[in-house]
């Protein structure tokens, strides 16, 4: 019974960790071409 509950919990944890991991990668990639503001990448040539 516990195995049926453990799988969705572990999948949810893995999904949340993956989201934070991807956001960190996006932020690092943005530092090369622009600035990170309010969760968005603002490039040098964009209109604010």
Helices and strands as residue ranges (DSSP letters): H 2-33, E 34-37, E 40-43
